[in-house]
Amino acid sequence: MALHPKEDERVIAEIRTVLKGRPPSAADAEHLRYVEYVILETMRLYPPAYVIGREAMRDCKIGGYSIPAGATVFMSPWVMHRDPRYFEDPQAFHPARWDHDQMKRLPRYAYFPFGGGPRICIGNTFAMMEGILLLATIAQNFRFELLSEHPVTPDATVTLRPRYGIKMRLSRR
């Protein structure tokens, strides 16, 4: 939000309209649509699990490639979420792309920050609601300012995280 002031303004306008100054509750999550779009877009660009591996149970072919039983196949949300076939201007932070049922128009697994199929993250619904309510709670009260002397560099370890943390200044709204 600190890097995208227009998105911040739009989030704040929605929060003020929906919440009218009160703290958010679980019932508000479905009404904070643009806040949700910000979470979806953030996870598109920075999926927590940037790569997901699966073991082939038997010999198979995927996209014309022979995969032997026991081989590990890696899928990368990081790569797929930046594919211009599915996302216009894929490097840009553009939460409005999720408006108008974008999720329903995407091919299956073009967007999968929580994995997919029978092994999808069991906490995905809770995590989305938690993200929406946390962003609404924090943004309702504070403005974010990224400290310019501190780089934000993704670090792909077990999960994707900022290599040096994210140093920010918060100021009351």
LUMTOR-50355 format. One record per residue (C-alpha): residue number from 1; residue in three letters; x, y, z. Coordinates in nm, 2 decimals. Example, Ala and Ser with C-alpha at 12.3 -4.5 7.8 and 13.67 -1.06 7.14 Angstrom:
REM residues 2
(site 1 'ALA' (1.23 -0.45 0.78)),
(site 2 'SER' (1.37 -0.11 0.71)),
***
This chain:
REM residues 173
(site 1 'MET' (0.00 0.00 0.00)),
(site 2 'ALA' (0.29 0.23 0.07)),
(site 3 'LEU' (0.41 0.20 -0.29)),
(site 4 'HIS' (0.06 0.25 -0.44)),
(site 5 'PRO' (-0.11 0.56 -0.30)),
(site 6 'LYS' (-0.41 0.54 -0.54)),
(site 7 'GLU' (-0.48 0.19 -0.43)),
(site 8 'ASP' (-0.44 0.30 -0.07)),
(site 9 'GLU' (-0.70 0.57 -0.13)),
(site 10 'ARG' (-0.94 0.33 -0.28)),
(site 11 'VAL' (-0.90 0.08 0.01)),
(site 12 'ILE' (-0.96 0.36 0.26)),
(site 13 'ALA' (-1.27 0.48 0.08)),
(site 14 'GLU' (-1.41 0.13 0.08)),
(site 15 'ILE' (-1.33 0.08 0.45)),
(site 16 'ARG' (-1.49 0.40 0.54)),
(site 17 'THR' (-1.81 0.32 0.34)),
(site 18 'VAL' (-1.84 -0.03 0.47)),
(site 19 'LEU' (-1.73 0.00 0.83)),
(site 20 'LYS' (-1.83 0.36 0.90)),
(site 21 'GLY' (-1.56 0.40 1.17)),
(site 22 'ARG' (-1.62 0.07 1.36)),
(site 23 'PRO' (-1.37 -0.22 1.37)),
(site 24 'PRO' (-1.43 -0.49 1.11)),
(site 25 'SER' (-1.59 -0.82 1.19)),
(site 26 'ALA' (-1.60 -1.15 1.01)),
(site 27 'ALA' (-1.93 -1.06 0.86)),
(site 28 'ASP' (-1.77 -0.75 0.69)),
(site 29 'ALA' (-1.52 -0.96 0.49)),
(site 30 'GLU' (-1.76 -1.03 0.20)),
(site 31 'HIS' (-1.84 -0.65 0.17)),
(site 32 'LEU' (-1.47 -0.54 0.16)),
(site 33 'ARG' (-1.44 -0.64 -0.21)),
(site 34 'TYR' (-1.15 -0.41 -0.30)),
(site 35 'VAL' (-0.96 -0.50 0.01)),
(site 36 'GLU' (-1.00 -0.86 -0.10)),
(site 37 'TYR' (-0.87 -0.77 -0.45)),
(site 38 'VAL' (-0.56 -0.62 -0.29)),
(site 39 'ILE' (-0.50 -0.94 -0.10)),
(site 40 'LEU' (-0.55 -1.15 -0.42)),
(site 41 'GLU' (-0.32 -0.93 -0.62)),
(site 42 'THR' (-0.05 -0.93 -0.35)),
(site 43 'MET' (-0.06 -1.31 -0.34)),
(site 44 'ARG' (-0.05 -1.32 -0.72)),
(site 45 'LEU' (0.27 -1.13 -0.73)),
(site 46 'TYR' (0.42 -1.27 -0.40)),
(site 47 'PRO' (0.27 -1.62 -0.34)),
(site 48 'PRO' (0.39 -1.75 0.00)),
(site 49 'ALA' (0.46 -2.09 -0.16)),
(site 50 'TYR' (0.65 -1.98 -0.47)),
(site 51 'VAL' (0.70 -2.34 -0.59)),
(site 52 'ILE' (0.50 -2.65 -0.51)),
(site 53 'GLY' (0.64 -3.00 -0.57)),
(site 54 'ARG' (0.44 -3.32 -0.63)),
(site 55 'GLU' (0.57 -3.68 -0.68)),
(site 56 'ALA' (0.45 -3.87 -0.98)),
(site 57 'MET' (0.28 -4.19 -0.86)),
(site 58 'ARG' (0.32 -4.36 -1.20)),
(site 59 'ASP' (0.47 -4.29 -1.54)),
(site 60 'CYS' (0.28 -4.02 -1.72)),
(site 61 'LYS' (0.31 -3.75 -1.98)),
(site 62 'ILE' (0.25 -3.38 -1.90)),
(site 63 'GLY' (0.26 -3.13 -2.18)),
(site 64 'GLY' (0.43 -3.38 -2.40)),
(site 65 'TYR' (0.71 -3.45 -2.15)),
(site 66 'SER' (0.75 -3.80 -2.01)),
(site 67 'ILE' (0.75 -3.81 -1.63)),
(site 68 'PRO' (0.87 -4.13 -1.46)),
(site 69 'ALA' (0.71 -4.27 -1.15)),
(site 70 'GLY' (0.88 -4.13 -0.84)),
(site 71 'ALA' (1.00 -3.81 -1.01)),
(site 72 'THR' (0.92 -3.48 -0.84)),
(site 73 'VAL' (0.73 -3.23 -1.06)),
(site 74 'PHE' (0.75 -2.86 -0.95)),
(site 75 'MET' (0.48 -2.60 -1.03)),
(site 76 'SER' (0.56 -2.24 -0.96)),
(site 77 'PRO' (0.28 -2.00 -0.87)),
(site 78 'TRP' (0.54 -1.72 -0.90)),
(site 79 'VAL' (0.60 -1.80 -1.27)),
(site 80 'MET' (0.23 -1.89 -1.36)),
(site 81 'HIS' (0.10 -1.57 -1.18)),
(site 82 'ARG' (0.32 -1.36 -1.41)),
(site 83 'ASP' (0.22 -1.53 -1.73)),
(site 84 'PRO' (0.09 -1.27 -1.98)),
(site 85 'ARG' (-0.14 -1.52 -2.14)),
(site 86 'TYR' (-0.35 -1.50 -1.82)),
(site 87 'PHE' (-0.26 -1.16 -1.67)),
(site 88 'GLU' (-0.24 -0.84 -1.86)),
(site 89 'ASP' (0.06 -0.63 -1.76)),
(site 90 'PRO' (0.16 -0.92 -1.53)),
(site 91 'GLN' (0.44 -0.74 -1.34)),
(site 92 'ALA' (0.21 -0.45 -1.23)),
(site 93 'PHE' (0.02 -0.43 -0.90)),
(site 94 'HIS' (-0.33 -0.39 -1.03)),
(site 95 'PRO' (-0.60 -0.51 -0.78)),
(site 96 'ALA' (-0.89 -0.40 -1.00)),
(site 97 'ARG' (-0.80 -0.69 -1.23)),
(site 98 'TRP' (-0.99 -0.91 -0.99)),
(site 99 'ASP' (-1.32 -0.72 -1.04)),
(site 100 'HIS' (-1.58 -0.86 -1.28)),
(site 101 'ASP' (-1.53 -1.23 -1.18)),
(site 102 'GLN' (-1.17 -1.25 -1.31)),
(site 103 'MET' (-1.12 -1.57 -1.10)),
(site 104 'LYS' (-1.40 -1.75 -1.29)),
(site 105 'ARG' (-1.25 -1.65 -1.63)),
(site 106 'LEU' (-0.90 -1.79 -1.55)),
(site 107 'PRO' (-0.81 -2.14 -1.65)),
(site 108 'ARG' (-0.78 -2.38 -1.36)),
(site 109 'TYR' (-0.44 -2.34 -1.19)),
(site 110 'ALA' (-0.35 -2.01 -1.36)),
(site 111 'TYR' (-0.38 -1.87 -1.01)),
(site 112 'PHE' (-0.30 -2.10 -0.72)),
(site 113 'PRO' (-0.14 -1.93 -0.42)),
(site 114 'PHE' (-0.27 -2.20 -0.19)),
(site 115 'GLY' (-0.20 -2.49 -0.41)),
(site 116 'GLY' (-0.49 -2.68 -0.56)),
(site 117 'GLY' (-0.68 -3.00 -0.59)),
(site 118 'PRO' (-0.70 -3.25 -0.30)),
(site 119 'ARG' (-0.38 -3.10 -0.14)),
(site 120 'ILE' (-0.50 -2.74 -0.14)),
(site 121 'CYS' (-0.41 -2.56 0.18)),
(site 122 'ILE' (-0.68 -2.65 0.43)),
(site 123 'GLY' (-0.66 -2.30 0.58)),
(site 124 'ASN' (-0.71 -2.10 0.25)),
(site 125 'THR' (-1.05 -1.97 0.33)),
(site 126 'PHE' (-0.95 -1.86 0.68)),
(site 127 'ALA' (-0.63 -1.71 0.55)),
(site 128 'MET' (-0.82 -1.50 0.30)),
(site 129 'MET' (-1.07 -1.38 0.56)),
(site 130 'GLU' (-0.78 -1.31 0.80)),
(site 131 'GLY' (-0.59 -1.11 0.54)),
(site 132 'ILE' (-0.89 -0.90 0.45)),
(site 133 'LEU' (-0.98 -0.82 0.81)),
(site 134 'LEU' (-0.61 -0.75 0.91)),
(site 135 'LEU' (-0.56 -0.51 0.62)),
(site 136 'ALA' (-0.89 -0.34 0.69)),
(site 137 'THR' (-0.81 -0.30 1.06)),
(site 138 'ILE' (-0.45 -0.17 1.01)),
(site 139 'ALA' (-0.53 0.05 0.71)),
(site 140 'GLN' (-0.83 0.20 0.89)),
(site 141 'ASN' (-0.60 0.33 1.16)),
(site 142 'PHE' (-0.26 0.37 1.00)),
(site 143 'ARG' (-0.08 0.49 0.68)),
(site 144 'PHE' (0.22 0.29 0.57)),
(site 145 'GLU' (0.54 0.45 0.46)),
(site 146 'LEU' (0.83 0.23 0.33)),
(site 147 'LEU' (1.16 0.35 0.46)),
(site 148 'SER' (1.35 0.45 0.14)),
(site 149 'GLU' (1.69 0.34 0.26)),
(site 150 'HIS' (1.57 -0.02 0.33)),
(site 151 'PRO' (1.55 -0.25 0.02)),
(site 152 'VAL' (1.26 -0.50 -0.01)),
(site 153 'THR' (1.41 -0.80 -0.18)),
(site 154 'PRO' (1.22 -1.13 -0.22)),
(site 155 'ASP' (1.40 -1.43 -0.07)),
(site 156 'ALA' (1.29 -1.77 -0.19)),
(site 157 'THR' (1.36 -2.01 0.10)),
(site 158 'VAL' (1.10 -2.26 0.21)),
(site 159 'THR' (0.85 -1.99 0.15)),
(site 160 'LEU' (0.88 -1.65 -0.02)),
(site 161 'ARG' (0.97 -1.38 0.23)),
(site 162 'PRO' (1.15 -1.04 0.23)),
(site 163 'ARG' (1.52 -1.11 0.26)),
(site 164 'TYR' (1.58 -0.81 0.49)),
(site 165 'GLY' (1.23 -0.78 0.64)),
(site 166 'ILE' (1.02 -0.48 0.56)),
(site 167 'LYS' (1.09 -0.16 0.75)),
(site 168 'MET' (0.81 0.08 0.76)),
(site 169 'ARG' (0.69 0.39 0.94)),
(site 170 'LEU' (0.33 0.39 1.05)),
(site 171 'SER' (0.14 0.71 1.11)),
(site 172 'ARG' (-0.21 0.75 1.24)),
(site 173 'ARG' (-0.47 0.84 0.98)),
***
